[in-house]
Amino acid sequence: MPMGRMDERVAIVTGAGAGIGEAIALRLARDGARVVVSGLADDPIEDVAAAAAGLGGDAIAVAGDLGEDGTADRCVAAALARWGRVDVLVNNAATEADRMCRADEMPVSELDRLYRANARSLVLTTRAALPALREGRGVILTAGSTAGVSGIPNMAIYGATKGFATSFTLGVAAESAADGVRAVVVVPGPTDTGQTRPEAGPHTPDA
């Protein structure tokens, strides 16, 4: 069997229960990676892990809210216990606002929820993974958003949290370069996922 691009590599993918995160986890597994599939307890992460393992890789699921202390540590500990290393961290976990609205109309409770999911969780996961990533001169890949690099009406708060993700990752890149750890931000535009379809109105191939 030919060697895959990611054979022997270990990746943690957050927000991997659906959408972009699921696609990343499955692609890594198809390329031979061992994958920690991280998601909330009600996400179908066990199904994604099983699908990833069926593609020729190896995968385990770790459920929990990454905004809580200890969840990110459990993801890293699970990878180290099973495979002894972490080579890639994919910071994909995030959420969107419950409704599109102006910044001055957003409830503080919603602001706190977005910050917890899109900023706090990112910091906690990166902090937890960095020691293991330094050991193997690994890579951090963060999913940003076009909303985080340009002003979009009714998305000011969400965009600010994704702008945080971009700025934080670039800062970690500058801090970690001497340790051989790369940190990269990818900024996807609108993507065909279950999360975006309800917002897009009639969903057509052209859209």
Residue frames relative to the residue before (quaternion, step in Angstrom):
aa qw qx qy qz dx dy dz
M 1.0000 0.0000 0.0000 0.0000 0.00 0.00 0.00
P 0.4503 -0.6930 0.4788 0.2961 3.63 -0.82 0.87
M 0.5420 -0.6205 0.4598 0.3313 3.53 -1.14 0.67
G 0.3780 -0.7100 0.5466 0.2331 3.55 -1.05 0.80
R 0.6564 -0.5279 0.3658 0.3958 3.55 -1.23 0.44
M 0.7865 0.3159 -0.1468 0.5100 3.59 1.08 -0.71
D 0.2577 0.7868 -0.5261 0.1945 3.61 1.18 0.36
E 0.8306 0.1795 -0.1900 0.4917 3.52 -1.05 0.98
R 0.5891 0.5705 -0.3886 0.4200 3.64 1.17 -0.16
V 0.2442 -0.7652 0.5829 0.1227 3.56 -1.13 0.71
A 0.0584 -0.8139 0.5776 -0.0219 3.56 -0.77 1.08
I 0.2003 -0.7142 0.6555 0.1418 3.53 -1.19 0.70
V 0.0578 -0.7939 0.6053 0.0010 3.58 -0.74 1.07
T 0.1887 -0.7930 0.5705 0.1006 3.58 -0.56 1.13
G 0.7866 0.2437 -0.2183 0.5236 3.54 -1.16 0.61
A 0.3682 0.7866 -0.4234 0.2578 3.54 1.16 0.69
G 0.4652 0.7107 -0.4345 0.2995 3.59 1.20 0.21
A 0.8016 0.0140 0.0154 0.5975 3.59 1.19 -0.34
G 0.8142 0.3518 -0.1883 0.4218 3.53 -1.37 -0.01
I 0.8458 -0.1108 0.1000 0.5122 3.54 -1.06 -0.83
G 0.6578 0.5273 -0.3179 0.4339 3.60 0.92 -0.87
E 0.6402 0.5105 -0.3207 0.4761 3.57 0.98 -0.82
A 0.6553 0.5153 -0.3141 0.4543 3.58 0.92 -0.90
I 0.6451 0.5120 -0.3228 0.4663 3.59 0.99 -0.79
A 0.6596 0.5178 -0.3129 0.4460 3.58 0.88 -0.94
L 0.6858 0.4802 -0.2880 0.4649 3.57 0.91 -0.89
R 0.6440 0.5100 -0.3340 0.4622 3.59 0.99 -0.72
L 0.6328 0.5187 -0.3326 0.4689 3.59 0.97 -0.80
A 0.6582 0.5022 -0.3081 0.4686 3.57 0.95 -0.86
R 0.6321 0.5328 -0.3319 0.4543 3.58 0.99 -0.79
D 0.7004 0.4341 -0.2559 0.5055 3.56 1.14 -0.64
G 0.6769 -0.5556 0.2694 0.4007 3.57 1.26 0.34
A 0.4776 0.6929 -0.4363 0.3183 3.60 1.24 0.01
R 0.3677 -0.6333 0.6257 0.2688 3.48 -1.43 0.32
V 0.1117 -0.8564 0.5034 -0.0285 3.54 -0.58 1.18
V 0.2313 -0.6894 0.6678 0.1589 3.51 -1.15 0.85
V 0.1834 -0.7812 0.5928 0.0680 3.56 -0.61 1.21
S 0.0597 -0.8290 0.5556 -0.0233 3.56 -0.32 1.28
G 0.2339 0.7602 -0.5827 0.1670 3.55 -1.01 0.85
L 0.6715 -0.4755 0.3724 0.4293 3.53 -1.31 0.06
A 0.6821 -0.5276 0.3261 0.3873 3.55 -1.23 0.53
D 0.7330 0.4022 -0.2493 0.4886 3.61 1.05 -0.64
D 0.4938 0.6173 -0.4489 0.4166 3.60 1.26 0.25
P 0.4962 -0.6777 0.4527 0.2993 3.63 -1.06 0.64
I 0.1069 0.8513 -0.5087 0.0710 3.58 0.87 0.92
E 0.5897 0.5567 -0.3806 0.4444 3.60 1.09 -0.54
D 0.6429 0.5138 -0.3175 0.4711 3.58 1.02 -0.77
V 0.6507 0.5027 -0.3188 0.4714 3.59 0.98 -0.83
A 0.6436 0.5165 -0.3261 0.4613 3.59 0.98 -0.83
A 0.6479 0.5086 -0.3196 0.4685 3.59 0.98 -0.81
A 0.6487 0.5052 -0.3176 0.4725 3.59 0.98 -0.82
A 0.6402 0.5220 -0.3248 0.4606 3.58 1.00 -0.80
A 0.6563 0.5014 -0.3124 0.4694 3.58 0.92 -0.86
G 0.6520 0.5326 -0.3080 0.4431 3.56 1.08 -0.72
L 0.6409 0.5260 -0.3216 0.4572 3.58 1.24 -0.30
G 0.6855 -0.5035 0.2774 0.4468 3.54 1.26 0.13
G 0.6162 0.5146 -0.3600 0.4753 3.55 1.26 -0.07
D 0.3964 -0.6359 0.5659 0.3439 3.54 -1.20 -0.62
A 0.0224 0.8275 -0.5572 0.0645 3.59 -0.89 0.82
I 0.0794 -0.7545 0.6487 0.0610 3.51 -1.27 0.59
A 0.3410 -0.7294 0.5591 0.1977 3.55 -1.20 0.57
V 0.0467 -0.7656 0.6413 0.0185 3.55 -1.05 0.84
A 0.1865 -0.8161 0.5429 0.0657 3.56 -0.51 1.23
G 0.4439 0.6871 -0.5150 0.2560 3.54 -1.14 0.63
D 0.5203 -0.6090 0.5080 0.3169 3.51 -1.37 0.34
L 0.3463 -0.7750 0.4935 0.1895 3.58 -0.47 1.18
G 0.5702 0.5762 -0.3857 0.4406 3.58 1.24 -0.13
E 0.6199 0.5206 -0.3377 0.4803 3.58 1.29 -0.20
D 0.5531 -0.5895 0.4702 0.3541 3.54 -1.11 0.68
G 0.7920 0.3520 -0.2504 0.4315 3.56 -0.99 0.84
T 0.5943 0.5883 -0.3865 0.3890 3.62 1.07 -0.55
A 0.6629 0.4911 -0.3094 0.4730 3.59 0.89 -0.87
D 0.6208 0.5394 -0.3408 0.4556 3.59 1.03 -0.76
R 0.6408 0.5201 -0.3277 0.4599 3.59 1.04 -0.74
C 0.6188 0.5384 -0.3470 0.4547 3.60 1.03 -0.70
V 0.6852 0.4719 -0.2833 0.4770 3.56 0.88 -0.95
A 0.6508 0.5204 -0.3196 0.4511 3.58 0.93 -0.87
A 0.6368 0.5266 -0.3328 0.4543 3.60 1.02 -0.76
A 0.6481 0.5084 -0.3176 0.4697 3.59 0.98 -0.81
L 0.6869 0.4826 -0.2900 0.4596 3.58 0.87 -0.92
A 0.6520 0.5205 -0.3230 0.4467 3.58 0.99 -0.80
R 0.7363 0.4240 -0.2388 0.4701 3.59 0.95 -0.82
W 0.8426 0.1786 -0.0408 0.5064 3.58 0.88 -0.97
G 0.4665 -0.7398 0.3983 0.2764 3.58 1.27 -0.13
R 0.7907 0.2052 -0.1148 0.5653 3.60 1.21 0.15
V 0.1310 -0.7287 0.6573 0.1408 3.53 -1.40 0.18
D 0.1407 -0.8216 0.5511 0.0364 3.57 -0.69 1.13
V 0.8011 0.1398 -0.0327 0.5811 3.56 1.08 -0.72
L 0.0707 -0.7457 0.6600 0.0584 3.54 -1.08 0.83
V 0.1126 -0.7737 0.6215 0.0497 3.56 -0.76 1.08
N 0.1708 -0.7877 0.5890 0.0588 3.57 -0.42 1.28
N 0.1348 0.8215 -0.5358 0.1407 3.54 0.10 1.31
A 0.5273 0.6635 -0.4110 0.3358 3.60 1.15 -0.52
A 0.2714 0.7269 -0.5902 0.2228 3.56 -0.87 1.03
T 0.1754 -0.7618 0.6072 0.1424 3.53 -1.29 0.16
E 0.3917 -0.6869 0.5535 0.2615 3.53 -1.30 0.28
A 0.6471 -0.5060 0.3893 0.4167 3.55 -1.26 0.23
D 0.5778 -0.5960 0.4283 0.3570 3.56 -1.13 0.63
R 0.7875 -0.0118 -0.0076 0.6161 3.57 1.17 -0.56
M 0.5034 -0.6215 0.5092 0.3179 3.53 -1.20 0.60
C 0.2334 0.7739 -0.5619 0.1756 3.59 -0.72 1.01
R 0.6349 -0.5179 0.4145 0.3960 3.53 -1.33 0.28
A 0.6521 -0.5446 0.3575 0.3877 3.56 -1.18 0.58
D 0.7137 0.4521 -0.2691 0.4623 3.60 0.96 -0.81
E 0.6528 0.4949 -0.3214 0.4751 3.59 1.27 -0.02
M 0.5647 0.6259 -0.3841 0.3766 3.59 1.23 -0.27
P 0.4510 -0.6822 0.4989 0.2868 3.62 -0.82 0.93
V 0.5812 -0.5912 0.4277 0.3603 3.56 -1.10 0.68
S 0.6085 0.5620 -0.3568 0.4320 3.59 1.03 -0.70
E 0.6594 0.4905 -0.3044 0.4816 3.59 1.07 -0.72
L 0.5967 0.5466 -0.3509 0.4713 3.58 1.08 -0.72
D 0.6696 0.5018 -0.2977 0.4596 3.58 0.91 -0.94
R 0.6431 0.5256 -0.3234 0.4534 3.59 1.01 -0.80
L 0.6665 0.4932 -0.3034 0.4695 3.59 0.94 -0.86
Y 0.6425 0.5135 -0.3294 0.4637 3.58 0.95 -0.81
R 0.6560 0.5220 -0.3177 0.4430 3.58 0.90 -0.90
A 0.7325 0.4441 -0.2398 0.4568 3.58 0.85 -1.00
N 0.7996 0.3557 -0.1575 0.4575 3.59 0.90 -0.91
A 0.7675 0.3157 -0.1790 0.5284 3.60 1.15 -0.44
R 0.7092 0.4511 -0.2808 0.4634 3.59 0.61 -1.08
S 0.6627 0.5099 -0.3147 0.4492 3.60 0.88 -0.92
L 0.6242 0.5516 -0.3283 0.4454 3.58 1.06 -0.78
V 0.6678 0.4939 -0.2961 0.4716 3.56 0.93 -0.91
L 0.6822 0.4972 -0.3016 0.4432 3.59 0.82 -0.95
T 0.6679 0.4985 -0.3073 0.4593 3.59 0.96 -0.83
T 0.6610 0.5028 -0.3089 0.4635 3.57 0.93 -0.86
R 0.6443 0.5205 -0.3213 0.4590 3.58 0.91 -0.87
A 0.6703 0.5115 -0.3016 0.4451 3.58 0.94 -0.88
A 0.7424 0.4450 -0.2279 0.4461 3.58 0.96 -0.88
L 0.5419 0.6837 -0.3962 0.2863 3.60 1.06 -0.64
P 0.6448 0.5170 -0.3693 0.4249 3.68 0.78 -0.74
A 0.6836 0.4631 -0.2889 0.4845 3.61 0.94 -0.86
L 0.6322 0.5291 -0.3370 0.4548 3.60 1.01 -0.72
R 0.6247 0.5340 -0.3472 0.4516 3.59 1.02 -0.69
E 0.6095 0.5718 -0.3528 0.4208 3.58 1.03 -0.74
G 0.8041 0.2700 -0.1246 0.5148 3.57 0.96 -0.86
R 0.4221 -0.7078 0.4653 0.3230 3.59 1.28 0.23
G 0.1661 0.8615 -0.4547 0.1532 3.49 0.88 1.10
V 0.4747 -0.6586 0.5296 0.2458 3.51 -1.43 -0.19
I 0.1682 -0.7337 0.6497 0.1061 3.53 -1.15 0.79
L 0.0580 -0.7812 0.6216 0.0045 3.56 -0.84 1.02
T 0.0849 -0.8123 0.5769 0.0071 3.58 -0.59 1.16
A 0.3298 -0.7204 0.5777 0.1963 3.54 -0.99 0.90
G 0.1537 -0.7794 0.6042 0.0617 3.54 -0.57 1.21
S 0.3144 -0.7203 0.5669 0.2469 3.56 -1.12 -0.67
T 0.5719 -0.5676 0.4575 0.3760 3.54 -1.18 0.54
A 0.5948 0.5734 -0.3618 0.4318 3.60 1.15 -0.54
G 0.6691 0.5163 -0.2937 0.4466 3.56 1.20 -0.48
V 0.7424 0.3601 -0.2149 0.5226 3.58 1.24 -0.19
S 0.7648 0.2002 -0.1601 0.5911 3.61 1.25 0.09
G 0.5078 -0.6577 0.4634 0.3079 3.57 -1.08 0.67
I 0.0222 -0.7893 0.6131 -0.0263 3.56 -0.72 1.12
P 0.4845 -0.6835 0.4509 0.3079 3.62 -0.66 1.01
N 0.8405 0.1667 -0.1702 0.4866 3.54 -1.09 0.88
M 0.6929 0.4083 -0.2898 0.5188 3.60 1.24 0.35
A 0.2541 0.8173 -0.4920 0.1592 3.59 1.21 0.43
I 0.7034 0.4541 -0.2834 0.4677 3.61 0.84 -0.92
Y 0.6397 0.4993 -0.3233 0.4868 3.59 0.91 -0.87
G 0.6602 0.5129 -0.3077 0.4543 3.59 0.89 -0.93
A 0.6301 0.5347 -0.3386 0.4500 3.59 1.02 -0.74
T 0.6645 0.4900 -0.3180 0.4660 3.60 0.95 -0.77
K 0.6706 0.4639 -0.3071 0.4906 3.59 1.04 -0.66
G 0.5821 0.5391 -0.3697 0.4836 3.57 1.17 -0.46
F 0.5853 0.5545 -0.3502 0.4767 3.57 1.12 -0.68
A 0.6498 0.5297 -0.3204 0.4410 3.58 0.89 -0.93
T 0.6576 0.5006 -0.3080 0.4713 3.57 0.97 -0.84
S 0.6924 0.4825 -0.2839 0.4551 3.58 0.77 -1.03
F 0.6507 0.5246 -0.3155 0.4493 3.58 0.93 -0.90
T 0.6805 0.4939 -0.2956 0.4534 3.58 0.86 -0.94
L 0.6474 0.5016 -0.3258 0.4723 3.59 0.98 -0.76
G 0.6310 0.5241 -0.3298 0.4674 3.57 1.07 -0.68
V 0.6438 0.5036 -0.3140 0.4830 3.56 1.00 -0.82
A 0.6067 0.5528 -0.3520 0.4499 3.59 1.05 -0.72
A 0.6735 0.4886 -0.2971 0.4684 3.58 0.92 -0.89
E 0.6788 0.4961 -0.2884 0.4582 3.58 1.00 -0.83
S 0.7814 0.4029 -0.1691 0.4456 3.57 0.95 -0.89
A 0.4227 0.7294 -0.4624 0.2748 3.59 1.23 -0.16
A 0.6680 0.5140 -0.3085 0.4409 3.59 0.92 -0.86
D 0.6666 0.4761 -0.2917 0.4938 3.58 1.24 -0.43
G 0.5433 -0.6433 0.3879 0.3749 3.58 1.28 0.01
V 0.5417 0.5945 -0.4128 0.4275 3.60 1.25 0.27
R 0.2098 -0.7665 0.5973 0.1081 3.57 -0.84 1.02
A 0.0741 -0.7737 0.6276 0.0454 3.57 -1.10 0.71
V 0.0464 -0.8251 0.5583 -0.0726 3.54 -0.63 1.21
V 0.2183 -0.7517 0.6068 0.1380 3.56 -1.11 0.72
V 0.1288 -0.7484 0.6460 0.0771 3.56 -1.00 0.88
V 0.1783 -0.8079 0.5583 0.0621 3.58 -0.80 1.02
P 0.1050 -0.8236 0.5551 0.0510 3.61 0.00 1.23
G 0.3975 -0.6595 0.5772 0.2720 3.51 -1.26 0.49
P 0.7798 -0.2697 0.2132 0.5232 3.61 -1.19 -0.36
T 0.0872 -0.8131 0.5749 -0.0275 3.54 -0.81 1.09
D 0.5008 -0.6749 0.4649 0.2784 3.55 -1.01 0.87
T 0.2850 0.7327 -0.5713 0.2356 3.58 -0.15 1.30
G 0.6747 -0.4868 0.3660 0.4170 3.54 -1.30 0.20
Q 0.6279 0.5510 -0.3329 0.4374 3.57 1.14 -0.60
T 0.7380 0.4292 -0.2421 0.4610 3.58 0.94 -0.83
R 0.5657 0.6479 -0.3965 0.3209 3.61 1.03 -0.58
P 0.6645 0.4988 -0.3494 0.4331 3.66 0.81 -0.76
E 0.6699 0.5018 -0.3034 0.4554 3.60 1.13 -0.59
A 0.6742 0.5632 -0.2889 0.3805 3.57 1.09 -0.69
G 0.4548 -0.6519 0.4813 0.3695 3.59 1.21 -0.18
P 0.7983 -0.1878 0.1551 0.5507 3.60 -1.05 -0.61
H 0.2525 -0.7986 0.5337 0.1171 3.54 -0.61 1.14
T 0.0283 0.8031 -0.5904 0.0754 3.54 -0.56 1.19
P 0.6476 -0.5078 0.3802 0.4221 3.61 -1.16 0.37
D 0.6357 0.5295 -0.3381 0.4485 3.59 0.99 -0.75
A 0.6513 0.5084 -0.3123 0.4688 3.59 0.96 -0.87
